[in-house]
């Protein structure tokens, strides 16, 4: 989704994005609110996003059911949207030294993604 603005909050910059909406105009619900999903296209897209994060070394560790939106594109098509980017560095708490290594970041993202799929794939 396109960024609609950047603002400073508590000394940090925060990206604001356009609200993710279903095809009927209603705000998309989180995976936690939606529950189990058996739509294989949704999970294929989820894997594409996880692969993108790993390939570009984007440390999005907060992959949880409350941080994944389920967008209903049509009656049969669902699409995942991940949000809630976390910062790495001295402010990252609790500090986890292995996350300074690319392999450690990759492993953490994969563990989170696998846990989500095990719990929510119908």
C-alpha positions in Angstrom: 0.0 0.0 0.0 1.3 3.5 -0.8 2.8 5.6 2.0 0.5 8.7 2.6 2.8 10.5 5.0 5.7 10.5 7.4 5.5 12.0 10.9 7.7 12.2 13.9 6.4 10.4 17.1 8.5 10.2 20.3 11.6 11.2 18.3 11.2 8.5 15.7 9.8 8.7 12.2 6.6 6.8 11.5 5.3 5.9 8.1 1.6 6.2 7.5 0.0 4.0 4.9 -3.3 4.0 3.1 -6.0 1.9 4.9 -6.2 -1.6 3.5 -9.8 -2.3 2.4 -11.7 -5.3 1.1 -13.4 -5.2 -2.3 -16.6 -4.1 -0.6 -14.9 -1.1 0.9 -14.8 -2.4 4.5 -11.4 -2.3 6.3 -9.6 -5.6 6.1 -9.5 -7.7 9.2 -6.4 -9.2 10.8 -5.6 -12.9 10.5 -6.3 -13.1 14.2 -9.8 -11.8 13.6 -10.4 -13.9 10.4 -9.2 -17.3 11.8 -8.2 -20.3 9.7 -7.7 -19.8 6.0 -7.8 -22.6 3.5 -7.3 -20.4 0.4 -4.1 -21.7 -1.2 -3.6 -18.4 -3.1 -3.4 -16.5 0.2 -0.7 -18.8 1.5 1.2 -18.6 -1.8 1.2 -14.8 -1.5 2.2 -15.1 2.1 5.3 -17.2 1.1 6.2 -14.6 -1.6 6.2 -11.9 1.1 8.3 -13.9 3.5 10.7 -14.7 0.6 10.9 -11.0 -0.2 11.7 -10.1 3.4 14.5 -12.7 3.5 15.9 -11.8 0.1 16.1 -8.1 0.9 17.2 -8.7 4.5 14.2 -6.7 5.9 14.0 -7.4 9.7 10.3 -7.7 10.0 10.2 -10.0 13.1 6.8 -9.2 14.4 5.1 -11.6 12.0 2.0 -12.4 14.0 -1.7 -12.9 13.4 -2.4 -9.4 14.6 0.2 -8.0 12.1 -1.2 -9.6 9.0 -4.3 -8.2 7.3 -6.5 -10.5 5.2 -7.7 -8.5 2.2 -10.7 -9.9 0.4 -10.1 -9.1 -3.2 -13.1 -11.0 -4.4 -15.3 -13.8 -3.1 -12.6 -16.4 -3.8 -9.4 -14.4 -3.7 -7.6 -13.3 -0.4 -4.4 -11.4 -0.1 -2.1 -11.0 2.9 -0.7 -7.6 4.0 2.1 -7.5 6.7 2.7 -4.4 8.8 4.5 -3.2 12.0 8.1 -2.7 11.0 10.5 -3.0 13.9 13.8 -1.2 14.2 17.2 -3.0 14.7 20.1 -1.6 16.7 20.9 -0.4 20.2 17.2 0.5 20.9 16.0 -3.0 19.9 14.7 -4.7 23.0 15.5 -7.3 24.2 18.8 -7.1 22.4 19.4 -10.4 20.6 23.0 -10.5 19.3 22.3 -13.3 16.8 19.9 -10.9 15.0 23.0 -8.9 13.9 23.8 -11.8 11.6 21.8 -12.3 8.4 21.4 -16.0 9.2 19.9 -15.2 12.6 17.4 -12.7 11.1 16.5 -15.2 8.4 15.9 -18.0 10.9 13.7 -15.8 13.1 11.5 -14.7 10.2 11.1 -18.3 9.0 10.2 -19.5 12.5 7.5 -16.9 12.8 6.1 -17.5 9.4 6.0 -21.3 9.9 4.3 -20.9 13.3 1.6 -18.6 11.7 1.0 -21.0 8.8 0.7 -24.0 11.2 -1.8 -22.3 13.3 -3.9 -20.5 10.7 -3.8 -22.7 7.6 -7.2 -24.4 7.3 
